[in-house]
């Protein structure tokens, strides 16, 4: 779990850096109801949900790709047929 927490901290630091870079934008409050931090972003991002680096939504994070699992049943059927053929030949 250590590596997962480390990556999470890196993502939070990246979001805080991006928020710091944008200085000429609009000041808005964080989307989290409990948080009262002010976030500055550009006009294009004004329509999206905005959260500060402490709350950190998936605003800047990338979506994870889901890997397709290989289907084992087809290969298993082929192996059964090969075994049957070898038994018949003997």
Secondary structure, 3 states (H helix, E strand, C coil): CHHHHHHHHHHHHHHHHHHHHCCCCEEEECCCCCCCCEEEECHHHHHCCCCCCCCCCCCCCCCCCCCCCCCHHHHHHHHHHHHHHHHHHC
